[in-house]
Amino acid sequence: MTVNIMVVEDEIIIAMDIKERLKKLGYTVPAIVASGEKAIQKAEEIQPDLVLMDIMLKGAMDGVEAADIIWNRLRFPVVFLTANTDIKTIERAKKTQPFGYLVKPFEEKELYTTIEIALARHQAEIEIRKALEKEKELGELKSRFVTMVSHEFRTPMATILFSAGLLEKYQSIWHEEKKMTHIHRIQTAIEHMTDLLNDVLVVGKAEAGKLEFRPAPMDLEGFCHQLLEDIKHADKECHPLELTIQSAVSNACMDENLLRHILTNLLSNAIKYSPQNSPVQFQLLCQDGQAVFQIRDAGIGINPEDEKQLFEMFHRGTNVGNISGTGLGLTIVKKSVDLHQGQIAVESEPGVGTTFTVTLPLNLDSQIS
């Protein structure tokens, strides 16, 4: 790997000598500049791996001031070169968090050792920064997860406790129909919590790289028909659902479980975010070795500012209001599409509706042999 080192030195003979030494040691010198102002401009332009900076530069800005800007604004490591070793200068230089300090004249061995240590330290700091950012991100995700779970579990648990309490109190005087009403409410609440836990498990497996992808031959048309019937039953016929299949499919090979995650989430969202009796259209088109699934609704739509975060965990649209949800469904959809090596696209207009288009390879036999 080539290491690019920019040299900042206003004595041209010294600068050329340093350049030759660096080249001899295997480094590349993309630029030599003679002033602090030029050093900042050139560093931003060429993005060096390290800057060798003379402290005593001609002009309004010395090397210490230039190094401070290069590090704090651009985050490129700086090693100072100087013949000046007075305490005041060293204290000023220390405040810029330099990655090394070479006193002229220096040997090639000193130059090489200082540069390698500076590069290693900089790389270590990058890794630490990434780890801290990841830890912060995980902390935020945990917080959002706890908030989501506590919120989503509260309503069904309250339903279960309320119905169970009524059954216990009035079971001897209620007729069977009244009892069954509350039993069904309990069952529905438990199903909701089970679905939530299943979503959490799927996302957890996907994040850990353990979500299995098992494509196998399947009856794609029959699958879509049965899925739509299941969705209609769950929706209690509150929305007109229409399935259109264009061209016959005889050789589909997909992961049926992941495909169910994709289509169930998209169809459920289309229903959930659409007014009652608003139509939802489900279309399947097979051509050129691909299956194209399109789900169109006339619901609340997606605000433009939400589209960039659409598939992020726990993200929910700013216009969903009091409509319940976990922010996990579309994350599962995206990860399932990716495992199929497919694509997903969305077109939406707030107040008009949304169309999701999922394109998957129709036959993955060659990828599982």
VENWO-V649991 format. One record per helix or strand of 3 or more residues. SS is the DSSP state (a for helix, b for strand). FROM is the first residue (numbers start at 1). TO is the last residue. If there is no record, write none. Layout:
SS_FROM_TO + SS_FROM_TO
This chain:
b_4_8 + a_12_24 + a_36_46 + b_50_54 + a_63_74 + b_77_82 + a_87_94 + b_100_103 + a_108_170 + a_176_207 + a_220_235 + b_241_246 + a_256_272 + b_280_287 + b_290_297 + a_304_307 + a_329_339 + b_343_349 + b_353_361 + a_365_368
